[in-house]
């Protein structure tokens, strides 16, 4: 199944990206085995992107 939409948003650091992923999973998202990338309950791909140095 392909996602309906791919939503991507910037976050300040990797810890926040992880918390976004945890929150999505806790609210019905499905894990995709990619960091901070989930399929939401409505079928949309949701991604938190951090471009800060590691």
PyMOL commands that set and color helices and strands:
alter all, ss='L'
color gray80, all
select helices_A, chain A and resi 14-26
alter helices_A, ss='H'
color red, helices_A
select strands_A, chain A and resi 6-10+30-34+37-39+45-49
alter strands_A, ss='S'
color yellow, strands_A
deselect
rebuild
show_as cartoon
